[in-house]
Amino acid sequence: MSNLAGPQFPLTFAGAKLERLYNCTHPMEFGAGYSFLSYNGVVTLCVASDAKLVPDPKVLVECIMQEYESYERAAGVSKPMPTGTATAPPTPTTESATRV
């Protein structure tokens, strides 16, 4: 697990405003890896998992989101999630999943 604090102000790249930053982790031998990155007032969670140990990563992400929402309710706060969250990336091909 990693928690990396990012800049809390907008950045640009080649003249375009960066909407989000992602800090993706590699699951290595642990089965799953989690990383958090804050940028411009938004925290992003990236989950990477070993397909042999976590065959359906969407279920894992849904469980994480349910827990997050329960913490929000317990704290009495609620903020709408940005569009496109809680989605799992496509299943990697054998070629892209090969260790380096």
Secondary structure, 3 states (H helix, E strand, C coil): CEEEECCCCCCEECCEECCCCCCCCCCCCCCEEEEEEEECCEEEEEEEECCCCCCCHHHHHHHHHHHHHHHHHHHCCCCCCCCCCCCCCCCCCHHHHCCC
